[in-house]
């Protein structure tokens, strides 16, 4: 808590609580969109997880939990990074609905082969936002860009795992 003496000494509450880098608007906006994407990926992943049916159900069901866990960790890390940079994350449902770039699945049961397509698109949309915003984030704050690197790699790996469910082997050369 800032005392009257500290305030009159020309210090602000923010200066007393923490000093350091403050995110410029473009960085704040970029991180907010990345946060929305990670939060929506969690929601889409769980929606499909609960409603997937069909061949290879169990493996896909479990893999969806892995995706949700990555998105959860990522959203928490991005939101906490935003706070460290004096930005205020917004994870409200209305914000997610308004700003998401992830195509929403229909309600009801989802066949595993359709679920694969939906999840891969959701992963690609999330990674697409991260890659789109990466250079601006890196220019403003390389430390924050390092956080994105890990999640881009993890989510691209998950897209590969999931998409392999429907692939057929390529012909040998």
C-alpha positions in Angstrom: 0.0 0.0 0.0 1.3 3.5 -0.9 1.7 5.7 2.1 0.9 9.4 2.0 4.6 10.2 2.5 5.5 8.0 -0.6 2.9 9.6 -2.7 4.0 13.1 -1.8 7.6 12.1 -2.6 6.5 11.9 -6.2 6.1 8.1 -6.5 3.0 6.5 -7.8 1.4 3.3 -6.6 2.6 1.6 -9.7 6.2 2.6 -9.2 6.1 1.4 -5.6 4.5 -2.0 -6.6 6.7 -2.7 -9.6 9.0 -1.0 -12.1 10.0 -2.1 -15.5 8.8 -2.4 -19.0 5.2 -1.3 -19.9 3.6 -2.9 -22.9 2.8 -0.5 -25.7 -0.7 -0.7 -27.2 0.2 -2.9 -30.1 1.8 -5.4 -27.8 -1.2 -5.4 -25.4 -3.6 -5.8 -28.3 -1.6 -8.7 -29.8 -1.4 -10.5 -26.5 -5.1 -10.0 -26.0 -5.9 -11.6 -29.3 -3.5 -14.5 -28.5 -5.2 -14.9 -25.1 -8.6 -15.1 -26.7 -7.4 -17.7 -29.2 -6.0 -19.9 -26.4 -9.1 -19.5 -24.3 -11.4 -20.5 -27.2 -9.2 -23.4 -28.1 -9.8 -24.7 -24.6 -13.5 -24.4 -25.0 -13.7 -25.9 -28.5 -11.4 -28.7 -27.3 -13.6 -29.6 -24.4 -16.8 -29.3 -26.4 -15.5 -31.8 -28.9 -13.9 -34.0 -26.1 -17.4 -34.4 -24.5 -19.2 -35.1 -27.7 -16.9 -37.1 -29.9 -18.0 -40.5 -31.0 -16.9 -43.1 -33.5 -13.8 -45.0 -34.6 -10.6 -44.3 -32.5 -12.8 -42.5 -29.9 -10.6 -43.2 -26.9 -7.3 -42.0 -28.4 -8.9 -38.8 -29.8 -10.7 -38.2 -26.5 -7.4 -38.4 -24.6 -5.5 -36.3 -27.1 -8.1 -33.5 -26.8 -7.3 -33.3 -23.1 -3.7 -32.8 -24.0 -4.6 -29.9 -26.3 -6.8 -28.4 -23.7 -4.0 -28.6 -21.1 -1.6 -26.9 -23.5 -4.1 -24.1 -24.2 -4.8 -23.7 -20.5 -1.2 -23.4 -19.6 -0.6 -21.0 -22.5 -3.6 -18.8 -21.7 -2.5 -18.5 -18.1 1.1 -17.7 -19.0 0.0 -15.1 -21.6 -2.4 -13.5 -19.2 0.2 -13.4 -16.4 2.8 -12.0 -18.8 0.2 -9.3 -19.7 -0.1 -8.4 -16.1 3.7 -8.3 -15.7 3.7 -5.8 -18.5 1.0 -3.6 -16.9 -1.7 -4.8 -19.4 -5.1 -6.1 -18.3 -6.2 -9.4 -19.8 -9.8 -9.9 -20.7 -11.0 -13.5 -20.7 -14.7 -12.8 -20.5 -17.0 -15.0 -22.5 -18.3 -12.0 -24.5 -14.8 -11.0 -25.5 -14.0 -14.5 -26.6 -17.2 -14.7 -28.7 -16.5 -11.2 -30.2 -12.8 -11.7 -31.1 -12.2 -15.4 -31.7 -11.0 -16.6 -35.1 -11.8 -20.2 -34.4 -14.7 -21.7 -36.2 -17.1 -23.1 -33.7 -18.3 -26.7 -33.8 -22.0 -27.5 -33.8 -23.6 -28.8 -30.7 -24.4 -32.5 -30.4 -22.3 -35.6 -31.1 -19.4 -35.2 -33.5 -18.0 -38.1 -35.5 -14.3 -38.7 -34.9 -13.3 -38.0 -38.5 -15.2 -34.7 -38.4 -13.7 -33.9 -35.0 -10.2 -34.3 -36.4 -10.9 -31.7 -39.1 -12.5 -29.3 -36.6 -9.7 -29.6 -34.1 -6.9 -29.2 -36.7 -8.6 -26.0 -38.0 -8.9 -24.7 -34.4 -5.2 -25.5 -33.8 -4.2 -23.9 -37.1 -6.3 -20.8 -36.3 -4.7 -20.4 -32.9 -1.2 -20.9 -34.3 -2.1 -18.5 -37.1 -2.9 -15.7 -34.7 0.4 -16.4 -32.8 2.4 -16.4 -36.0 0.6 -13.3 -37.3 1.4 -11.3 -34.1 4.8 -12.8 -33.5 7.0 -10.3 -35.3 5.3 -7.3 -33.6 5.5 -9.0 -30.2 9.2 -9.9 -30.8 10.0 -6.3 -31.8 8.3 -4.9 -28.7 9.4 -7.5 -26.2 11.6 -10.5 -27.2 11.0 -12.1 -23.8 7.3 -12.4 -24.5 8.1 -13.7 -28.0 10.0 -16.6 -26.3 6.8 -17.6 -24.6 5.0 -17.8 -28.0 7.7 -20.0 -29.4 7.0 -22.8 -27.0 3.2 -22.7 -27.6 3.5 -22.5 -31.4 5.7 -25.6 -31.3 3.4 -27.5 -28.9 0.2 -26.7 -30.8 1.8 -27.4 -34.2 2.9 -30.8 -32.9 -0.7 -31.4 -31.7 -2.1 -30.5 -35.1 0.3 -33.1 -36.7 -0.7 -35.7 -34.1 -4.4 -35.2 -34.7 -4.2 -34.8 -38.5 -2.3 -38.1 -38.7 -5.6 -39.8 -37.7 -6.9 -39.3 -41.2 -3.7 -39.5 -43.3 -2.8 -42.4 -45.5 0.9 -43.3 -46.1 2.6 -41.6 -49.0 3.9 -43.8 -51.8 7.5 -44.8 -51.4 10.0 -43.2 -53.8 
